[in-house]
């Protein structure tokens, strides 16, 4: 018995160490996601263009990530090769594509293609990192994944924070992102290994897509996720511009506020992860219902924030604290959707279901980011903000379908 307790203690220490190191690595590597977005004002000045063209610096990453997710899953790359090696190589490749963007940014087509390549390789970083950390935790997995997504959230805010310094040239913002990604890759290569609960192979089978469509709980979970993604990347992608419209602030000020509004989402991720673990020993239907409630709470708060932000757009002293609440709610439910998908889908095609979820979600964000810019250009940012609320409202409707009637009134 003492040996077992000692072994469990060592295992707990190792899992916490792996979570810390991998979270730091993900934070560093995923800072590449918004390096192009953070410097849109400078790049569009070079291009003598507006947000319509500049938005493609963000849209390209979303499309590239979707294509990368399908490619990595179709060829079972994280299963055929060591996930550790896949993450390291992907982070290095993403850093290289991002660094090349710094030198070709003045030319729209190469710049956009390089942002797409960055997104493609990031599909080998974030999902693979989630797979690795899941292999370290049987109990407490929800909190562990919440912490990792929190690290991703902070990483997404880093380019805005660096750009807020003002003294760093836009090329420096981009190249610093590549340096951070290389450091993240080095940490994983030298100090992270696979855990004792490594996830089994989860293959992508296009022939199973029809079965996914027939599964009602799976359809509802995917609709909820799409509603969540409709708002999330609209908010993250345009929050700096929204602050710049709100008041005649310096670039340093609105970039700082954008960084805070994104980074504070880590609080929501950790809360949702801890909440999901409270019922980890219950039946699957009870766990799914609890996770659905968590997503509904988060989407209800964030949809209200969308509408309120539209109403107080030109009242920055109200918009600032509101944006912090919005930042917490908008990402809090993210990990719950993937977990629900894994629990309501047939185990024979859970890999296909997760791949389809990610690919569809990020393809949708490419459309919504462009749509938001188009609405703002024609009707103003107040209407663009109100439009963001449509996603979480759809998501709430879908996720209510996953809560049995006899559980709807229970907490």
Protein Blocks (a to p, Z undefined) as FASTA:
>chain_A
ZZmmmmmmmmmmmmmmmmmmmmmmmmmmmmmmmmmmmmmmmmmmmnopafklmmmmmmmm
mmmmmmmmmmmmmnommmmpcfklmmmmmmmmmmmmmmmmmmmmmpmklmmmmmmmmmmm
mmmmmmmmmmmmmmmpmghklmmmmmmmmmmmmmmmmmmmmmmnomacfklmmmmmmmmm
mmmmmmmmmmpccdfkbccdddddfklmmmmmmmmklmmmmmmmmmmmmmmmmmmmmmmm
mmmmmpccdfklmmmmmmmmmmmmmmmmmmmmmmmmmmmmmcfklmmmmmmmmmmmmmmm
mmmmmmmmmmmmmmmklmmmmmmmmmmmmmmmmmmmmmmmmmmpcfklmmmmmmmmmmmm
mmmmmmmmmmmmmmmmmnojklmmmmmmmmmmmmmmmmmmmpcfklmmpZZ
